[in-house]
Amino acid sequence: MNSFRVDSEDPASSARRGTLETRHASIETPCFLPVGTRGAVKGVEFDRLEEWDCRAVLANTYHLMLRPGIDLIRRAGGLHAFMGWRRAILTDSGGFQVMSLASRRRITEEGVEFRAPEDGSRHFLTPELAMELQSDFAVDIAMALDVCPPFPAEREEIAQAAAISLRWAERSRRAFAGPGLLFGILQGGTHEDLRREAAAPLLDLGFDGYAIGGVAVGEPKDAIRRITAFSAGLLPKERPRYLMGVGTPADLLESVRAGVDLFDCVLPTRHGRMGHAYTGHGEVTIKHERFRSDLSPLDPDCACPVCRRHSRAYLRNLFVLKDFSAPMLLSLHNVFFYLSWMRRIRDAIAGGALASLEVPPEEKVALGA
Amino acid sequence: MNSFRVDSEDPASSARRGTLETRHASIETPCFLPVGTRGAVKGVEFDRLEEWDCRAVLANTYHLMLRPGIDLIRRAGGLHAFMGWRRAILTDSGGFQVMSLASRRRITEEGVEFRAPEDGSRHFLTPELAMELQSDFAVDIAMALDVCPPFPAEREEIAQAAAISLRWAERSRRAFAGPGLLFGILQGGTHEDLRREAAAPLLDLGFDGYAIGGVAVGEPKDAIRRITAFSAGLLPKERPRYLMGVGTPADLLESVRAGVDLFDCVLPTRHGRMGHAYTGHGEVTIKHERFRSDLSPLDPDCACPVCRRHSRAYLRNLFVLKDFSAPMLLSLHNVFFYLSWMRRIRDAIAGGALASLEVPPEEKVALGA
């Protein structure tokens, strides 16, 4: 049974407006999932996310398996109950975080052995364990375990990673017992031929959706966009396509045009904590001297609770003085901005107006803009 | 004209249920004002405070005069517009913060000269300047400039501080041009005779309300409670009494019984950021090992958004891992708890049931409690 339905298509691009039915939410796509690494979206209350009609968040299997550990999450009755989040949850498989441990991990055909930097504890993550964890989490969308090589890497290393990811995808598919959906992940770096070779056998495994992995791991922006578009074209139109870990508001629009349906990214929260706000006029780096006396909101067109009340000058003063509220308020604005931006994209597709939606500038906003 | 009205009195104590009319809000007393030092209540959105029916917050003249400075606040049209807060604001006079600069300040009859530790800039704060600043802020309640000696201090030093505070109170009263209410501050340390001597001439100046200053600056708890009760008894029944910088939930109830109407304190937000939660069963220090697997909420009787969704185990995990959401969620709970606690106190007075209201324990909460 297909849980994904395409409701309308953009005539001028590969963009589509769809609906992904999950156990806890009906996810309207294209959709951005705020990142809740340890079960909390940093600086943003779940009440706010619900109020803003956020249907799904991402949580990280790697972090949750280390702390608080699967036993407590089982005892709580699953990840929804443990987190206190009632809508959809997508978990990554833990693969990406483990790979980034570099010298602290060793990949074999069986799985990946690693030592957690947090406490030195040893773990062995296999496709079967990644499935068991996510089944016990009882998440709405689970991800197959994959191997994501860093950038740059030798072609041979990327080819091997794609090959082992494929074998692990098969084991993941076989081991997964639900209750949610399971997505496979396409690897192959920036090499179109490797991506193409990996796609057919991956699709044969019959996942509920497909992720484009190994993107935005350090490549230049034009390579990210090229390989995203190429990869999306390899994936079946009738299944949701998920671009992992991307990106800026402009990246999201470009990727939607390439046919991507789901996104997650730490940018709105991480950049918010660092003092960067996304706006329709570009990025506002709030500490900048130019905002010292600027009594206009972060984005005059934004309806978020921060823009409705506070000025750039107010936020700048709090940020410069390291007031605890400052990173919170910027994170709030950014997450709202991302969710609103995706709603605008969805409405534009449904209304046949995506072609006229302007890409928000990525440069810094000018004074008084 | 008296802006304060006593609506009902507790037969068994000096507690009263009242209403203080200000330009931006009708403040139901006894009332707790969350502290917004730099114009933000750390970790708590203003939307939440409004939703929780918080009528007034405190902001610090000292911090605001240094940054962003009075010019910008004037340009914004006052402190309400600058902060984005629509209800009542009370500002302290700046005196308390300046006094705590110790070696960096020098008190003369004219005023207090100080160097700001933040940037080394030199300032001269007089009663007239403190009034001008608060008038330009256009706050609902302004405070006279006073001298608050530290604890312990020689009796002679406290007597001199009380005497100069009285002369500055007179100058404050004369200089203040509104638009809000102006409160005088009673000093005299833990010496009842000094407090009594200072009270009569202070009351003669005819303030809109009176604060008990110089309390909770380091004295033992029993001294705080004794001198609070004694001082409250010196102040007129028909004016609001404000105990500055106090205290725990138990302190608030005890002080209400002594006749105090208004409070402010950094405890709920500061302790929240440090991982301490106030509950009806005592204080929860969330990092404690005993909460590792505790799936109950911070306070099972609390209706705050944190207790409605999250467990102690969830919050502990976030706190131990220094997740940005953890101090925010504990601050939210604490401020909600304080506001609810004051509502319970008000309802108890109005319902003639204050005597049966139990003082919440101040010790740490036991496992599973």
Interface residues (C-beta under 8 A of the other chain):
Chain A: T37 R38 G39 A40 V41 K42 G43 V44 E45 F46 D47 H63 R67 P68 L72 R75 A76 F82 M83 G84 W85 R273 R292 S293 L295 P305 R308 R309 H310 S311 A313 Y314 N317 L318 V320 L321 D323 F324 S325 A326 P327 M328 L329 S331 L332
Chain B: T37 R38 G39 A40 V41 K42 G43 V44 E45 F46 D47 H63 R67 P68 L72 R75 A76 F82 M83 G84 W85 R273 R292 S293 L295 P305 R308 R309 H310 S311 A313 Y314 N317 L318 V320 L321 D323 F324 S325 A326 P327 M328 L329 S331 L332
